[in-house]
Amino acid sequence: MHKAGAFDKLFIFTEENRNYFTDWIGHRAIGVVYNPEYEQFGNYVPSQVGNRYDAFIFLDQTKALRPLEVVATSIGV
């Protein structure tokens, strides 16, 4: 999607337009945490984006979040 223009995109798929998004692509599975040791083993799944999702948000650039501070209590975390 970056090749289509380096800007954020929102796709909302309908019966009329989803047929434009049926090429098979390797799509990063939702929830995968990047770890270079495991990247080669299949963090990407074959997908037809228009058939897999009702909507799709593409963010061209992101940055890491700071983890929330976890405070231990006497009854656990």
Secondary structure, DSSP 4 states (H G I P E B T S, - for coil): -GGG-SS-EEEE--TTTGGGG-S-EEEEPTTPPP-TTTGGGTSEEEE-HHHH-SEEEE-S---PPPPPP---BTTB-
